[in-house]
Amino acid sequence: MSLPMLPHDKANHLAYGAAIAALTALLAPLWLAAGVCLLAAVGKELIDLVGNRGTPDAWDAVATVAGSALVLAPLYLRAA
């Protein structure tokens, strides 16, 4: 059985989402870290759309938020 491969672009978004969440969670409450990551994910795609700097893709935003969830979910469960 082979595992599906994550495209390079989506893997980058996943990693950046995890990094943003981890760094923000060090300095702020978990809900704020989640909000900052969501804002970064949507903001990046809006910049791509409006600024013609890249190709906007909703799945990129989903991958970024998924990366933050990988970091924040265990922290939230530990705190509960």
mmCIF file as gemmi writes it, N, C-alpha and C atoms, coordinates in Angstrom:
data_model
loop_
_atom_site.group_PDB
_atom_site.id
_atom_site.type_symbol
_atom_site.label_atom_id
_atom_site.label_alt_id
_atom_site.label_comp_id
_atom_site.label_asym_id
_atom_site.label_entity_id
_atom_site.label_seq_id
_atom_site.pdbx_PDB_ins_code
_atom_site.Cartn_x
_atom_site.Cartn_y
_atom_site.Cartn_z
_atom_site.occupancy
_atom_site.B_iso_or_equiv
_atom_site.pdbx_formal_charge
_atom_site.auth_seq_id
_atom_site.auth_asym_id
_atom_site.pdbx_PDB_model_num
ATOM 1 N N . MET Axp A 1 ? 0.842 -1.175 0 1 0 ? 1 A 1
ATOM 2 C CA . MET Axp A 1 ? 0 0 0 1 0 ? 1 A 1
ATOM 3 C C . MET Axp A 1 ? 0.888 1.239 0 1 0 ? 1 A 1
ATOM 4 N N . SER Axp A 2 ? 0.583 2.161 -0.862 1 0 ? 2 A 1
ATOM 5 C CA . SER Axp A 2 ? 1.352 3.407 -0.888 1 0 ? 2 A 1
ATOM 6 C C . SER Axp A 2 ? 0.467 4.557 -0.398 1 0 ? 2 A 1
ATOM 7 N N . LEU Axp A 3 ? 1.084 5.456 0.324 1 0 ? 3 A 1
ATOM 8 C CA . LEU Axp A 3 ? 0.359 6.615 0.828 1 0 ? 3 A 1
ATOM 9 C C . LEU Axp A 3 ? 0.254 7.676 -0.25 1 0 ? 3 A 1
ATOM 10 N N . PRO Axp A 4 ? -0.832 8.438 -0.255 1 0 ? 4 A 1
ATOM 11 C CA . PRO Axp A 4 ? -0.942 9.522 -1.239 1 0 ? 4 A 1
ATOM 12 C C . PRO Axp A 4 ? 0.077 10.61 -0.928 1 0 ? 4 A 1
ATOM 13 N N . MET Axp A 5 ? 0.588 11.223 -1.963 1 0 ? 5 A 1
ATOM 14 C CA . MET Axp A 5 ? 1.583 12.274 -1.808 1 0 ? 5 A 1
ATOM 15 C C . MET Axp A 5 ? 0.886 13.628 -1.747 1 0 ? 5 A 1
ATOM 16 N N . LEU Axp A 6 ? 1.376 14.465 -0.865 1 0 ? 6 A 1
ATOM 17 C CA . LEU Axp A 6 ? 0.872 15.825 -0.75 1 0 ? 6 A 1
ATOM 18 C C . LEU Axp A 6 ? 1.666 16.702 -1.704 1 0 ? 6 A 1
ATOM 19 N N . PRO Axp A 7 ? 0.995 17.461 -2.567 1 0 ? 7 A 1
ATOM 20 C CA . PRO Axp A 7 ? 1.737 18.338 -3.483 1 0 ? 7 A 1
ATOM 21 C C . PRO Axp A 7 ? 2.636 19.301 -2.71 1 0 ? 7 A 1
ATOM 22 N N . HIS Axp A 8 ? 3.756 19.65 -3.304 1 0 ? 8 A 1
ATOM 23 C CA . HIS Axp A 8 ? 4.766 20.501 -2.662 1 0 ? 8 A 1
ATOM 24 C C . HIS Axp A 8 ? 4.16 21.803 -2.141 1 0 ? 8 A 1
ATOM 25 N N . ASP Axp A 9 ? 3.326 22.447 -2.931 1 0 ? 9 A 1
ATOM 26 C CA . ASP Axp A 9 ? 2.714 23.716 -2.531 1 0 ? 9 A 1
ATOM 27 C C . ASP Axp A 9 ? 1.844 23.535 -1.291 1 0 ? 9 A 1
ATOM 28 N N . LYS Axp A 10 ? 1.046 22.478 -1.258 1 0 ? 10 A 1
ATOM 29 C CA . LYS Axp A 10 ? 0.169 22.237 -0.109 1 0 ? 10 A 1
ATOM 30 C C . LYS Axp A 10 ? 0.996 21.881 1.126 1 0 ? 10 A 1
ATOM 31 N N . ALA Axp A 11 ? 2.076 21.154 0.937 1 0 ? 11 A 1
ATOM 32 C CA . ALA Axp A 11 ? 2.958 20.82 2.061 1 0 ? 11 A 1
ATOM 33 C C . ALA Axp A 11 ? 3.573 22.085 2.653 1 0 ? 11 A 1
ATOM 34 N N . ASN Axp A 12 ? 3.944 23.025 1.804 1 0 ? 12 A 1
ATOM 35 C CA . ASN Axp A 12 ? 4.471 24.303 2.297 1 0 ? 12 A 1
ATOM 36 C C . ASN Axp A 12 ? 3.425 25.045 3.112 1 0 ? 12 A 1
ATOM 37 N N . HIS Axp A 13 ? 2.195 25.096 2.62 1 0 ? 13 A 1
ATOM 38 C CA . HIS Axp A 13 ? 1.122 25.768 3.349 1 0 ? 13 A 1
ATOM 39 C C . HIS Axp A 13 ? 0.874 25.079 4.691 1 0 ? 13 A 1
ATOM 40 N N . LEU Axp A 14 ? 0.905 23.756 4.713 1 0 ? 14 A 1
ATOM 41 C CA . LEU Axp A 14 ? 0.724 23.009 5.942 1 0 ? 14 A 1
ATOM 42 C C . LEU Axp A 14 ? 1.821 23.361 6.95 1 0 ? 14 A 1
ATOM 43 N N . ALA Axp A 15 ? 3.054 23.4 6.486 1 0 ? 15 A 1
ATOM 44 C CA . ALA Axp A 15 ? 4.185 23.711 7.365 1 0 ? 15 A 1
ATOM 45 C C . ALA Axp A 15 ? 4.115 25.145 7.879 1 0 ? 15 A 1
ATOM 46 N N . TYR Axp A 16 ? 3.782 26.088 7.007 1 0 ? 16 A 1
ATOM 47 C CA . TYR Axp A 16 ? 3.678 27.481 7.445 1 0 ? 16 A 1
ATOM 48 C C . TYR Axp A 16 ? 2.521 27.672 8.42 1 0 ? 16 A 1
ATOM 49 N N . GLY Axp A 17 ? 1.417 26.987 8.2 1 0 ? 17 A 1
ATOM 50 C CA . GLY Axp A 17 ? 0.3 27.072 9.139 1 0 ? 17 A 1
ATOM 51 C C . GLY Axp A 17 ? 0.692 26.542 10.508 1 0 ? 17 A 1
ATOM 52 N N . ALA Axp A 18 ? 1.42 25.44 10.534 1 0 ? 18 A 1
ATOM 53 C CA . ALA Axp A 18 ? 1.888 24.882 11.804 1 0 ? 18 A 1
ATOM 54 C C . ALA Axp A 18 ? 2.844 25.844 12.499 1 0 ? 18 A 1
ATOM 55 N N . ALA Axp A 19 ? 3.739 26.451 11.734 1 0 ? 19 A 1
ATOM 56 C CA . ALA Axp A 19 ? 4.712 27.385 12.311 1 0 ? 19 A 1
ATOM 57 C C . ALA Axp A 19 ? 4.025 28.635 12.862 1 0 ? 19 A 1
ATOM 58 N N . ILE Axp A 20 ? 3.096 29.186 12.11 1 0 ? 20 A 1
ATOM 59 C CA . ILE Axp A 20 ? 2.367 30.371 12.571 1 0 ? 20 A 1
ATOM 60 C C . ILE Axp A 20 ? 1.607 30.045 13.859 1 0 ? 20 A 1
ATOM 61 N N . ALA Axp A 21 ? 0.95 28.909 13.889 1 0 ? 21 A 1
ATOM 62 C CA . ALA Axp A 21 ? 0.179 28.523 15.075 1 0 ? 21 A 1
ATOM 63 C C . ALA Axp A 21 ? 1.092 28.305 16.278 1 0 ? 21 A 1
ATOM 64 N N . ALA Axp A 22 ? 2.2 27.63 16.068 1 0 ? 22 A 1
ATOM 65 C CA . ALA Axp A 22 ? 3.109 27.343 17.183 1 0 ? 22 A 1
ATOM 66 C C . ALA Axp A 22 ? 3.698 28.628 17.752 1 0 ? 22 A 1
ATOM 67 N N . LEU Axp A 23 ? 4.147 29.506 16.897 1 0 ? 23 A 1
ATOM 68 C CA . LEU Axp A 23 ? 4.744 30.753 17.374 1 0 ? 23 A 1
ATOM 69 C C . LEU Axp A 23 ? 3.714 31.65 18.059 1 0 ? 23 A 1
ATOM 70 N N . THR Axp A 24 ? 2.531 31.707 17.497 1 0 ? 24 A 1
ATOM 71 C CA . THR Axp A 24 ? 1.495 32.539 18.087 1 0 ? 24 A 1
ATOM 72 C C . THR Axp A 24 ? 1.016 31.952 19.413 1 0 ? 24 A 1
ATOM 73 N N . ALA Axp A 25 ? 0.934 30.624 19.507 1 0 ? 25 A 1
ATOM 74 C CA . ALA Axp A 25 ? 0.467 29.976 20.733 1 0 ? 25 A 1
ATOM 75 C C . ALA Axp A 25 ? 1.439 30.192 21.888 1 0 ? 25 A 1
ATOM 76 N N . LEU Axp A 26 ? 2.692 30.473 21.581 1 0 ? 26 A 1
ATOM 77 C CA . LEU Axp A 26 ? 3.658 30.776 22.641 1 0 ? 26 A 1
ATOM 78 C C . LEU Axp A 26 ? 3.354 32.114 23.31 1 0 ? 26 A 1
ATOM 79 N N . LEU Axp A 27 ? 2.743 33.024 22.554 1 0 ? 27 A 1
ATOM 80 C CA . LEU Axp A 27 ? 2.557 34.386 23.026 1 0 ? 27 A 1
ATOM 81 C C . LEU Axp A 27 ? 1.112 34.769 23.332 1 0 ? 27 A 1
ATOM 82 N N . ALA Axp A 28 ? 0.167 33.949 22.897 1 0 ? 28 A 1
ATOM 83 C CA . ALA Axp A 28 ? -1.243 34.336 22.992 1 0 ? 28 A 1
ATOM 84 C C . ALA Axp A 28 ? -2.097 33.111 23.303 1 0 ? 28 A 1
ATOM 85 N N . PRO Axp A 29 ? -3.348 33.331 23.679 1 0 ? 29 A 1
ATOM 86 C CA . PRO Axp A 29 ? -4.268 32.203 23.903 1 0 ? 29 A 1
ATOM 87 C C . PRO Axp A 29 ? -4.483 31.402 22.616 1 0 ? 29 A 1
ATOM 88 N N . LEU Axp A 30 ? -4.891 30.156 22.786 1 0 ? 30 A 1
ATOM 89 C CA . LEU Axp A 30 ? -5.056 29.263 21.637 1 0 ? 30 A 1
ATOM 90 C C . LEU Axp A 30 ? -6.092 29.777 20.642 1 0 ? 30 A 1
ATOM 91 N N . TRP Axp A 31 ? -7.179 30.368 21.141 1 0 ? 31 A 1
ATOM 92 C CA . TRP Axp A 31 ? -8.201 30.872 20.222 1 0 ? 31 A 1
ATOM 93 C C . TRP Axp A 31 ? -7.632 31.986 19.348 1 0 ? 31 A 1
ATOM 94 N N . LEU Axp A 32 ? -6.739 32.8 19.916 1 0 ? 32 A 1
ATOM 95 C CA . LEU Axp A 32 ? -6.139 33.87 19.136 1 0 ? 32 A 1
ATOM 96 C C . LEU Axp A 32 ? -5.14 33.307 18.129 1 0 ? 32 A 1
ATOM 97 N N . ALA Axp A 33 ? -4.417 32.277 18.515 1 0 ? 33 A 1
ATOM 98 C CA . ALA Axp A 33 ? -3.484 31.628 17.589 1 0 ? 33 A 1
ATOM 99 C C . ALA Axp A 33 ? -4.243 31.041 16.396 1 0 ? 33 A 1
ATOM 100 N N . ALA Axp A 34 ? -5.395 30.446 16.662 1 0 ? 34 A 1
ATOM 101 C CA . ALA Axp A 34 ? -6.222 29.907 15.574 1 0 ? 34 A 1
ATOM 102 C C . ALA Axp A 34 ? -6.717 31.027 14.665 1 0 ? 34 A 1
ATOM 103 N N . GLY Axp A 35 ? -7.126 32.124 15.259 1 0 ? 35 A 1
ATOM 104 C CA . GLY Axp A 35 ? -7.601 33.263 14.471 1 0 ? 35 A 1
ATOM 105 C C . GLY Axp A 35 ? -6.506 33.88 13.623 1 0 ? 35 A 1
ATOM 106 N N . VAL Axp A 36 ? -5.315 34.003 14.182 1 0 ? 36 A 1
ATOM 107 C CA . VAL Axp A 36 ? -4.188 34.564 13.428 1 0 ? 36 A 1
ATOM 108 C C . VAL Axp A 36 ? -3.864 33.674 12.237 1 0 ? 36 A 1
ATOM 109 N N . CYS Axp A 37 ? -3.887 32.377 12.442 1 0 ? 37 A 1
ATOM 110 C CA . CYS Axp A 37 ? -3.588 31.458 11.339 1 0 ? 37 A 1
ATOM 111 C C . CYS Axp A 37 ? -4.675 31.518 10.264 1 0 ? 37 A 1
ATOM 112 N N . LEU Axp A 38 ? -5.921 31.585 10.687 1 0 ? 38 A 1
ATOM 113 C CA . LEU Axp A 38 ? -7.012 31.706 9.712 1 0 ? 38 A 1
ATOM 114 C C . LEU Axp A 38 ? -6.889 33.005 8.925 1 0 ? 38 A 1
ATOM 115 N N . LEU Axp A 39 ? -6.578 34.076 9.622 1 0 ? 39 A 1
ATOM 116 C CA . LEU Axp A 39 ? -6.388 35.369 8.958 1 0 ? 39 A 1
ATOM 117 C C . LEU Axp A 39 ? -5.217 35.313 7.968 1 0 ? 39 A 1
ATOM 118 N N . ALA Axp A 40 ? -4.137 34.671 8.361 1 0 ? 40 A 1
ATOM 119 C CA . ALA Axp A 40 ? -2.98 34.543 7.467 1 0 ? 40 A 1
ATOM 120 C C . ALA Axp A 40 ? -3.332 33.709 6.234 1 0 ? 40 A 1
ATOM 121 N N . ALA Axp A 41 ? -4.068 32.626 6.448 1 0 ? 41 A 1
ATOM 122 C CA . ALA Axp A 41 ? -4.434 31.742 5.333 1 0 ? 41 A 1
ATOM 123 C C . ALA Axp A 41 ? -5.315 32.458 4.317 1 0 ? 41 A 1
ATOM 124 N N . VAL Axp A 42 ? -6.368 33.1 4.806 1 0 ? 42 A 1
ATOM 125 C CA . VAL Axp A 42 ? -7.293 33.799 3.911 1 0 ? 42 A 1
ATOM 126 C C . VAL Axp A 42 ? -6.626 35.036 3.323 1 0 ? 42 A 1
ATOM 127 N N . GLY Axp A 43 ? -5.864 35.744 4.141 1 0 ? 43 A 1
ATOM 128 C CA . GLY Axp A 43 ? -5.172 36.939 3.656 1 0 ? 43 A 1
ATOM 129 C C . GLY Axp A 43 ? -4.202 36.641 2.536 1 0 ? 43 A 1
ATOM 130 N N . LYS Axp A 44 ? -3.461 35.555 2.66 1 0 ? 44 A 1
ATOM 131 C CA . LYS Axp A 44 ? -2.509 35.176 1.607 1 0 ? 44 A 1
ATOM 132 C C . LYS Axp A 44 ? -3.231 34.915 0.297 1 0 ? 44 A 1
ATOM 133 N N . GLU Axp A 45 ? -4.344 34.23 0.369 1 0 ? 45 A 1
ATOM 134 C CA . GLU Axp A 45 ? -5.086 33.931 -0.86 1 0 ? 45 A 1
ATOM 135 C C . GLU Axp A 45 ? -5.74 35.189 -1.438 1 0 ? 45 A 1
ATOM 136 N N . LEU Axp A 46 ? -6.17 36.096 -0.585 1 0 ? 46 A 1
ATOM 137 C CA . LEU Axp A 46 ? -6.712 37.366 -1.084 1 0 ? 46 A 1
ATOM 138 C C . LEU Axp A 46 ? -5.627 38.206 -1.749 1 0 ? 46 A 1
ATOM 139 N N . ILE Axp A 47 ? -4.436 38.196 -1.187 1 0 ? 47 A 1
ATOM 140 C CA . ILE Axp A 47 ? -3.313 38.907 -1.815 1 0 ? 47 A 1
ATOM 141 C C . ILE Axp A 47 ? -3.016 38.306 -3.18 1 0 ? 47 A 1
ATOM 142 N N . ASP Axp A 48 ? -3.055 36.981 -3.259 1 0 ? 48 A 1
ATOM 143 C CA . ASP Axp A 48 ? -2.847 36.322 -4.555 1 0 ? 48 A 1
ATOM 144 C C . ASP Axp A 48 ? -3.913 36.731 -5.558 1 0 ? 48 A 1
ATOM 145 N N . LEU Axp A 49 ? -5.149 36.84 -5.087 1 0 ? 49 A 1
ATOM 146 C CA . LEU Axp A 49 ? -6.261 37.176 -5.97 1 0 ? 49 A 1
ATOM 147 C C . LEU Axp A 49 ? -6.215 38.623 -6.425 1 0 ? 49 A 1
ATOM 148 N N . VAL Axp A 50 ? -6.055 39.539 -5.493 1 0 ? 50 A 1
ATOM 149 C CA . VAL Axp A 50 ? -6.134 40.965 -5.793 1 0 ? 50 A 1
ATOM 150 C C . VAL Axp A 50 ? -4.828 41.494 -6.364 1 0 ? 50 A 1
ATOM 151 N N . GLY Axp A 51 ? -3.725 41.013 -5.849 1 0 ? 51 A 1
ATOM 152 C CA . GLY Axp A 51 ? -2.432 41.555 -6.226 1 0 ? 51 A 1
ATOM 153 C C . GLY Axp A 51 ? -1.786 40.895 -7.427 1 0 ? 51 A 1
ATOM 154 N N . ASN Axp A 52 ? -2.435 39.896 -7.995 1 0 ? 52 A 1
ATOM 155 C CA . ASN Axp A 52 ? -1.854 39.166 -9.13 1 0 ? 52 A 1
ATOM 156 C C . ASN Axp A 52 ? -0.434 38.697 -8.829 1 0 ? 52 A 1
ATOM 157 N N . ARG Axp A 53 ? -0.202 38.266 -7.583 1 0 ? 53 A 1
ATOM 158 C CA . ARG Axp A 53 ? 1.128 37.83 -7.18 1 0 ? 53 A 1
ATOM 159 C C . ARG Axp A 53 ? 1.262 36.324 -7.22 1 0 ? 53 A 1
ATOM 160 N N . GLY Axp A 54 ? 0.176 35.626 -7.389 1 0 ? 54 A 1
ATOM 161 C CA . GLY Axp A 54 ? 0.197 34.172 -7.405 1 0 ? 54 A 1
ATOM 162 C C . GLY Axp A 54 ? -1.145 33.654 -7.864 1 0 ? 54 A 1
ATOM 163 N N . THR Axp A 55 ? -1.338 32.379 -7.697 1 0 ? 55 A 1
ATOM 164 C CA . THR Axp A 55 ? -2.598 31.758 -8.082 1 0 ? 55 A 1
ATOM 165 C C . THR Axp A 55 ? -3.417 31.499 -6.819 1 0 ? 55 A 1
ATOM 166 N N . PRO Axp A 56 ? -4.543 32.19 -6.654 1 0 ? 56 A 1
ATOM 167 C CA . PRO Axp A 56 ? -5.357 31.944 -5.463 1 0 ? 56 A 1
ATOM 168 C C . PRO Axp A 56 ? -5.969 30.547 -5.5 1 0 ? 56 A 1
ATOM 169 N N . ASP Axp A 57 ? -5.955 29.884 -4.374 1 0 ? 57 A 1
ATOM 170 C CA . ASP Axp A 57 ? -6.473 28.52 -4.3 1 0 ? 57 A 1
ATOM 171 C C . ASP Axp A 57 ? -7.04 28.308 -2.899 1 0 ? 57 A 1
ATOM 172 N N . ALA Axp A 58 ? -8.315 28.021 -2.814 1 0 ? 58 A 1
ATOM 173 C CA . ALA Axp A 58 ? -8.949 27.81 -1.512 1 0 ? 58 A 1
ATOM 174 C C . ALA Axp A 58 ? -8.327 26.625 -0.788 1 0 ? 58 A 1
ATOM 175 N N . TRP Axp A 59 ? -7.851 25.626 -1.532 1 0 ? 59 A 1
ATOM 176 C CA . TRP Axp A 59 ? -7.223 24.468 -0.897 1 0 ? 59 A 1
ATOM 177 C C . TRP Axp A 59 ? -5.898 24.842 -0.227 1 0 ? 59 A 1
ATOM 178 N N . ASP Axp A 60 ? -5.245 25.892 -0.702 1 0 ? 60 A 1
ATOM 179 C CA . ASP Axp A 60 ? -4.051 26.383 -0.007 1 0 ? 60 A 1
ATOM 180 C C . ASP Axp A 60 ? -4.418 26.902 1.374 1 0 ? 60 A 1
ATOM 181 N N . ALA Axp A 61 ? -5.516 27.636 1.455 1 0 ? 61 A 1
ATOM 182 C CA . ALA Axp A 61 ? -5.982 28.141 2.751 1 0 ? 61 A 1
ATOM 183 C C . ALA Axp A 61 ? -6.371 26.977 3.665 1 0 ? 61 A 1
ATOM 184 N N . VAL Axp A 62 ? -7.006 25.972 3.109 1 0 ? 62 A 1
ATOM 185 C CA . VAL Axp A 62 ? -7.385 24.794 3.896 1 0 ? 62 A 1
ATOM 186 C C . VAL Axp A 62 ? -6.137 24.094 4.425 1 0 ? 62 A 1
ATOM 187 N N . ALA Axp A 63 ? -5.111 23.972 3.595 1 0 ? 63 A 1
ATOM 188 C CA . ALA Axp A 63 ? -3.871 23.33 4.032 1 0 ? 63 A 1
ATOM 189 C C . ALA Axp A 63 ? -3.192 24.134 5.14 1 0 ? 63 A 1
ATOM 190 N N . THR Axp A 64 ? -3.229 25.452 5.045 1 0 ? 64 A 1
ATOM 191 C CA . THR Axp A 64 ? -2.637 26.304 6.077 1 0 ? 64 A 1
ATOM 192 C C . THR Axp A 64 ? -3.367 26.122 7.404 1 0 ? 64 A 1
ATOM 193 N N . VAL Axp A 65 ? -4.685 26.124 7.356 1 0 ? 65 A 1
ATOM 194 C CA . VAL Axp A 65 ? -5.475 25.943 8.575 1 0 ? 65 A 1
ATOM 195 C C . VAL Axp A 65 ? -5.292 24.527 9.124 1 0 ? 65 A 1
ATOM 196 N N . ALA Axp A 66 ? -5.17 23.544 8.258 1 0 ? 66 A 1
ATOM 197 C CA . ALA Axp A 66 ? -4.922 22.17 8.712 1 0 ? 66 A 1
ATOM 198 C C . ALA Axp A 66 ? -3.589 22.078 9.456 1 0 ? 66 A 1
ATOM 199 N N . GLY Axp A 67 ? -2.594 22.788 8.967 1 0 ? 67 A 1
ATOM 200 C CA . GLY Axp A 67 ? -1.308 22.81 9.664 1 0 ? 67 A 1
ATOM 201 C C . GLY Axp A 67 ? -1.434 23.39 11.052 1 0 ? 67 A 1
ATOM 202 N N . SER Axp A 68 ? -2.234 24.436 11.18 1 0 ? 68 A 1
ATOM 203 C CA . SER Axp A 68 ? -2.428 25.018 12.509 1 0 ? 68 A 1
ATOM 204 C C . SER Axp A 68 ? -3.2 24.056 13.407 1 0 ? 68 A 1
ATOM 205 N N . ALA Axp A 69 ? -4.136 23.321 12.844 1 0 ? 69 A 1
ATOM 206 C CA . ALA Axp A 69 ? -4.909 22.367 13.639 1 0 ? 69 A 1
ATOM 207 C C . ALA Axp A 69 ? -4.023 21.245 14.175 1 0 ? 69 A 1
ATOM 208 N N . LEU Axp A 70 ? -3.019 20.856 13.404 1 0 ? 70 A 1
ATOM 209 C CA . LEU Axp A 70 ? -2.096 19.817 13.874 1 0 ? 70 A 1
ATOM 210 C C . LEU Axp A 70 ? -1.344 20.248 15.124 1 0 ? 70 A 1
ATOM 211 N N . VAL Axp A 71 ? -1.105 21.539 15.251 1 0 ? 71 A 1
ATOM 212 C CA . VAL Axp A 71 ? -0.407 22.073 16.422 1 0 ? 71 A 1
ATOM 213 C C . VAL Axp A 71 ? -1.379 22.42 17.544 1 0 ? 71 A 1
ATOM 214 N N . LEU Axp A 72 ? -2.463 23.078 17.204 1 0 ? 72 A 1
ATOM 215 C CA . LEU Axp A 72 ? -3.349 23.625 18.232 1 0 ? 72 A 1
ATOM 216 C C . LEU Axp A 72 ? -4.287 22.59 18.856 1 0 ? 72 A 1
ATOM 217 N N . ALA Axp A 73 ? -4.704 21.583 18.109 1 0 ? 73 A 1
ATOM 218 C CA . ALA Axp A 73 ? -5.636 20.587 18.659 1 0 ? 73 A 1
ATOM 219 C C . ALA Axp A 73 ? -5.047 19.857 19.865 1 0 ? 73 A 1
ATOM 220 N N . PRO Axp A 74 ? -3.824 19.347 19.79 1 0 ? 74 A 1
ATOM 221 C CA . PRO Axp A 74 ? -3.267 18.697 20.996 1 0 ? 74 A 1
ATOM 222 C C . PRO Axp A 74 ? -3.099 19.655 22.164 1 0 ? 74 A 1
ATOM 223 N N . LEU Axp A 75 ? -2.741 20.901 21.886 1 0 ? 75 A 1
ATOM 224 C CA . LEU Axp A 75 ? -2.601 21.88 22.961 1 0 ? 75 A 1
ATOM 225 C C . LEU Axp A 75 ? -3.946 22.168 23.613 1 0 ? 75 A 1
ATOM 226 N N . TYR Axp A 76 ? -4.983 22.26 22.792 1 0 ? 76 A 1
ATOM 227 C CA . TYR Axp A 76 ? -6.321 22.503 23.315 1 0 ? 76 A 1
ATOM 228 C C . TYR Axp A 76 ? -6.794 21.313 24.163 1 0 ? 76 A 1
ATOM 229 N N . LEU Axp A 77 ? -6.563 20.11 23.665 1 0 ? 77 A 1
ATOM 230 C CA . LEU Axp A 77 ? -6.992 18.92 24.401 1 0 ? 77 A 1
ATOM 231 C C . LEU Axp A 77 ? -6.239 18.776 25.723 1 0 ? 77 A 1
ATOM 232 N N . ARG Axp A 78 ? -4.991 19.174 25.715 1 0 ? 78 A 1
ATOM 233 C CA . ARG Axp A 78 ? -4.19 19.114 26.942 1 0 ? 78 A 1
ATOM 234 C C . ARG Axp A 78 ? -4.692 20.132 27.961 1 0 ? 78 A 1
ATOM 235 N N . ALA Axp A 79 ? -5.11 21.286 27.486 1 0 ? 79 A 1
ATOM 236 C CA . ALA Axp A 79 ? -5.574 22.351 28.372 1 0 ? 79 A 1
ATOM 237 C C . ALA Axp A 79 ? -6.976 22.06 28.932 1 0 ? 79 A 1
ATOM 238 N N . ALA Axp A 80 ? -7.745 21.259 28.222 1 0 ? 80 A 1
ATOM 239 C CA . ALA Axp A 80 ? -9.142 21.002 28.635 1 0 ? 80 A 1
ATOM 240 C C . ALA Axp A 80 ? -9.232 20.055 29.813 1 0 ? 80 A 1
